[in-house]
């Protein structure tokens, strides 16, 4: 079984990924700013920030995978993209893989089409966070690194406001939004986590982004 560090372990995606990892017998180091993750079997709560380089290096050396499930922006400004070089360096030195909970806004709505964030009607309230996470993906792709990483974009509808249920099913895509026969793009938190931990258990995407939806 793997040791998985989850930054943002008490958030929506991070919480579901933690639960799914525990369900499969993995050990989880659950990181958030207050260290308030539930201390249960298989979980080691840690107080800290993904911006703390010394902490990231220590956890990379102790983990098989670093899961990044934190916001791309802070106080209305891009935040996470600037940390990518240090994250990759720590992962390469520690022998860990990086898995990033990404955004849907950078997905194309169809082959050759615009990105979701560039379409009319994209929620203005989500624009800063979506654009910031697109920069994270750009930074990963541009990096000259020995570290392996994967970036998982959810469906367009994903979050605590549309939690859905655990079905154990999902479909994968690459850089184009996955929709159903009615044009709906949705994934529950639990099924997103299944796809994410499946990638940890059986790596199939290396230094690449993929997306998951029903």
N, C-alpha and C positions, 0 to 999 in steps of 0.2 A: 504494500500500500504506500501511497505517496504522502509526503508532508506538503501541505498547500497553505501558503500565506495569502490571506484575503485582506487587501486594503479596502476599507469601506464595508466591513463585514456586517454591520448593522443596518446598512441601506437596503433598498428594495432588491436590486440584483445581487448584491453581495450576500444578503441574507439567504436568498434562495440557493445560491451556489454553495454556501456553507452547509445548508441542510442537505443538499444532494450529495456533496462530498462525504459528509458524515454517514449518510445512508449507505454508501458504498464502502465504508470502512477506512476512509482516509483520515489522517490527522490534520486538523486545521488550526493555524495560528491566526486568530481573528483580531485584526487591527482596526481601531478607530481612535479618534482623538482623546476620548475619555476612558478607553479601556472597558467599556460597559457591555461588551458582548457577554452573553450568558455563559457562565462557567459550567459546562456540561461535559460528559464523557467525550473525549476526542477533541475538545476545544481548549486552546490556550489563549485567553484574552490578553491583548497587549495594547497599552496606551501609546499612541504615537501618530506621526504624520508621514505620508509618502514623500513629503519634502525634506525629511530628515535623512541626509545621505548616509550617516553612520548606521542608523537603524535599518535602512534599506540594504546596505552591504551585509550587516549581520544576519538579517532574515534571508537574504539570497543564499548565504552560505549554509543555512539551516534547512532550506526548502528545496523541493523538486520543482515547484511552480510558484511564481508570484502572480496573483490575480489582482488586477487593477480595476476596482469597481468604484471609482470616485468621479466627481464632477470634472469636466474639462475646463470649467471657468470658476472664478471666485470673485465676488464683488463686481460682477459684470465685465470682468476682464479674463482673457485666456490665461490659464494657469498650468494645466497638466503638460502641454506640449513642451514647455521649456524644461521639464524634468525628464523627458524621454532619454536624452544622452546618458545621464547618470543612472537611470534605471537599467538601461541596456548594458552599461559598463559593469554595474554590480552583478547583474545576471550572468554575464559572460565570465566574470571572475569567480562567482560562486557556483557556477554550473547549474543555474536554475533557468527554467523556461518562463517567459512572460505571456500571460493571457489578459487581454484588455476587454472590458465591457465597453463597447463602443456605442455610437449613435447611428440612427437611421438616415439622418439628413444628408450624408455624403453618398448614399446609394443613388444610382440612376433610376429613374422611374421606368425606363425601358432601355433596351440596347440602343446606343447612340443618342439617347435622350438626355434631358437635363437632370441634374441632381434634384433630389426631393426638396432640399432647402431652397432651390432656385425656382420652384414652381409657385404659381399664383395660389394664394390661400394657405401657404405654409404659416403656421402660427407664429406671430411676431414674438410672443413671450418665450418661445423655444429657440429663437434664432441665435442668440449669443452662445448658449450652451452647445447647440448643434454645430455651429461654425468652429467653436473651440475644439470639439472632439474631432472634427474633420482635420484640424491642424495636427492633432495627435497622430492620426493615421498617416498624414503626410510626413511627419517627423520619423515615424517608424520606417516607412518605405525609403526614405532618403538616407537612413543611417547605414554606415559601413560598420557592421558589427558581427561578432562571432556568436552573439546570443540568438537563440530561436524565440520567435514570438508569434502570436496569433491574435487577431482582433475580430470580435464577434459583434456585428451590427444586428440589433433586434429588428423586428417588424416595425412598421410605422406606428402601430398602436401597441404600446408596451409601457407598463408602469403601474404604480400603486392605484392609479385611477381606473385601470382596466385589468384587475389581477388575473381573471380567468381561473381555470382549473388545471390540475395535473392530469394529462391524458397519456403521456408517454410517447406521443407522436409529434413529428415535426418534419418540415422540408427544408433543405439547404439550398442556398444560392451563392453567387460570388459577389459581384459588384452591382447587381440589379435587384431592386426591390422585389421580394416574393409576395405574390398576391394569390387569393383563391379565385374560383370561377366567377365570383361576384365583384372582383376587384378589391376585396378587403385584404388588408395586410395586418395580421395580428398574431401575437404569441403570448401565452401566459408566462408569468414569472417562473413557475415551476418547470415548464417545458423548455424555456430558454436555458434554465440551469442544467437540464438533462443534456441538451446539445453541447453546452459549454464543458461539462464534466466528461462527456463522451470524448471530446477532443483531448482532454487531459489523459484519459485512460488509453485511448487509441489515436495517437497523433496522426492527422491526415493533412493538416494545413501548416506549412512552414513559412514563416515570414510573409504571411498572407492574411487578408481579410476574407471572412465569409459571413453570410447572413442566414437567419433562421426565422421561419414563420410557418403557419399552417398551410 
